[in-house]
Amino acid sequence: MFLIVQNLGWFSSYYGLIIPGLAGGFGVFLLRQFFLTIPVELEEAAYMDGATPVSIYWRIILPLAKPALATLAIFTFIVSWNDFAWPLIITNDTTLRTLPIGIMIFQGRYTQEFGLTMAAAAICTIPIITAFLIFQRRITEGMAMTGIKG
């Protein structure tokens, strides 16, 4: 993945940080499980009414997939927010580094500031907790519709 990002010219850029996180195996499996639950009869009925495959996707399938897409977006956000290794590998510029790497600043070679590290970690969890509380209903609805057992 590093070589692909480097060949695209995205090394040490926001594109290199964001776009690789959007394409993952978890999303493929989550959406596949959801699309298997959509009855084929809906597509067949739309086709019989004269809809094209593109209009079937945009007018029927995509609106039904909103809970699964919202769940995938939330999970991807949480994983990307907590990622440590990829931002450390892909960035040279310290202004592009993420919060988990910023927390590492409080760790010295021979000492560690436990109080500052724990305070920074607590502050870094606030956006994740807020996102979870706001989208909790979407997460549970999306997991229930895709067949994931919690």
C-alpha positions as CSV (number, residue, x, y, z in Angstrom):
1,M,0.0,0.0,0.0
2,F,2.9,2.3,0.7
3,L,4.4,1.8,-2.7
4,I,1.0,2.5,-4.4
5,V,0.6,5.7,-2.4
6,Q,4.1,6.8,-3.1
7,N,3.7,6.1,-6.9
8,L,0.5,8.2,-6.9
9,G,2.4,11.1,-5.3
10,W,0.4,11.1,-2.2
11,F,3.3,10.5,0.3
12,S,3.1,13.0,3.1
13,S,-0.3,14.4,2.0
14,Y,-3.9,14.3,3.2
15,Y,-4.7,12.0,0.2
16,G,-2.2,9.4,1.5
17,L,-3.8,9.6,5.0
18,I,-7.4,9.4,4.0
19,I,-8.0,7.5,0.8
20,P,-6.3,4.2,1.8
21,G,-8.5,4.0,4.9
22,L,-11.6,4.2,2.7
23,A,-10.9,1.0,0.9
24,G,-10.8,-2.0,3.2
25,G,-11.9,-5.6,3.4
26,F,-14.3,-5.0,6.2
27,G,-16.4,-2.7,4.1
28,V,-16.6,-5.2,1.3
29,F,-17.9,-7.9,3.6
30,L,-20.2,-5.6,5.5
31,L,-21.9,-4.3,2.4
32,R,-22.0,-7.8,0.7
33,Q,-23.9,-9.1,3.7
34,F,-26.3,-6.2,3.5
35,F,-26.9,-6.5,-0.2
36,L,-27.7,-10.2,0.2
37,T,-30.6,-9.3,2.4
38,I,-32.2,-7.1,-0.3
39,P,-34.9,-9.2,-2.0
40,V,-34.2,-9.8,-5.7
41,E,-37.9,-9.2,-6.4
42,L,-37.5,-5.5,-5.8
43,E,-34.9,-5.3,-8.6
44,E,-37.1,-7.5,-10.9
45,A,-40.2,-5.4,-10.3
46,A,-38.3,-2.2,-11.1
47,Y,-36.8,-3.8,-14.2
48,M,-40.3,-4.8,-15.3
49,D,-41.5,-1.2,-14.8
50,G,-38.8,-0.1,-17.2
51,A,-36.0,1.0,-14.9
52,T,-32.4,0.8,-16.1
53,P,-29.8,-0.9,-13.9
54,V,-28.4,2.5,-13.0
55,S,-31.8,3.9,-11.9
56,I,-32.5,0.7,-10.0
57,Y,-29.2,1.2,-8.1
58,W,-29.8,5.0,-7.4
59,R,-33.5,4.8,-6.7
60,I,-34.0,1.5,-4.9
61,I,-30.7,-0.1,-3.7
62,L,-28.8,2.9,-2.5
63,P,-31.7,4.3,-0.4
64,L,-32.1,0.9,1.2
65,A,-28.4,0.8,1.9
66,K,-28.2,4.0,4.0
67,P,-28.1,2.2,7.4
68,A,-25.3,-0.1,6.2
69,L,-23.3,2.8,4.6
70,A,-23.7,4.9,7.8
71,T,-22.4,2.0,9.9
72,L,-19.5,1.5,7.6
73,A,-18.7,5.2,7.7
74,I,-18.7,5.3,11.5
75,F,-16.6,2.2,11.8
76,T,-14.1,3.5,9.2
77,F,-13.9,6.9,11.1
78,I,-13.2,5.1,14.4
79,V,-10.5,2.9,12.9
80,S,-8.9,5.8,11.1
81,W,-9.0,8.0,14.2
82,N,-7.2,5.4,16.3
83,D,-4.7,4.4,13.6
84,F,-1.1,4.8,14.7
85,A,1.1,2.9,12.3
86,W,-0.1,4.2,8.9
87,P,0.1,7.9,9.6
88,L,3.5,7.4,11.2
89,I,4.7,5.6,8.0
90,I,3.1,7.8,5.4
91,T,3.9,11.3,6.8
92,N,7.2,13.2,7.0
93,D,5.6,16.5,7.9
94,T,4.8,16.8,11.6
95,T,1.8,19.0,10.9
96,L,0.1,16.0,9.1
97,R,0.6,13.6,12.0
98,T,-2.5,12.4,13.9
99,L,-3.4,12.6,17.6
100,P,-2.2,9.1,18.5
101,I,1.2,10.0,17.2
102,G,0.9,13.4,19.0
103,I,0.4,11.5,22.3
104,M,3.7,9.8,21.7
105,I,5.4,13.2,22.2
106,F,4.8,12.8,26.0
107,Q,7.0,9.7,26.0
108,G,10.7,10.4,26.3
109,R,13.5,8.0,25.8
110,Y,14.1,7.4,29.5
111,T,11.0,9.0,31.1
112,Q,7.3,9.1,30.5
113,E,4.8,11.8,31.6
114,F,2.0,9.5,32.6
115,G,-0.3,12.3,33.7
116,L,0.0,14.3,30.5
117,T,-0.3,11.1,28.4
118,M,-3.5,10.0,30.1
119,A,-5.0,13.5,29.9
120,A,-4.2,13.7,26.2
121,A,-5.6,10.2,25.6
122,A,-8.8,11.2,27.5
123,I,-9.2,14.4,25.4
124,C,-8.6,12.3,22.2
125,T,-11.5,10.0,23.0
126,I,-14.0,12.8,23.2
127,P,-14.8,13.0,19.4
128,I,-15.1,9.2,19.2
129,I,-17.5,9.1,22.1
130,T,-19.5,12.0,20.7
131,A,-19.7,10.3,17.3
132,F,-20.8,7.1,18.9
133,L,-23.5,8.8,21.0
134,I,-24.9,10.7,18.0
135,F,-24.9,7.7,15.7
136,Q,-25.6,4.9,18.1
137,R,-29.0,4.2,16.6
138,R,-27.6,4.0,13.1
139,I,-24.8,1.7,14.2
140,T,-27.2,-0.8,15.8
141,E,-29.7,-0.5,13.0
142,G,-27.0,-1.1,10.4
143,M,-25.6,-4.1,12.3
144,A,-29.0,-5.6,12.7
145,M,-29.7,-5.2,9.0
146,T,-26.4,-6.7,7.8
147,G,-26.6,-9.7,10.0
148,I,-23.5,-8.9,12.2
149,K,-23.9,-10.5,15.6
150,G,-22.8,-8.1,18.4
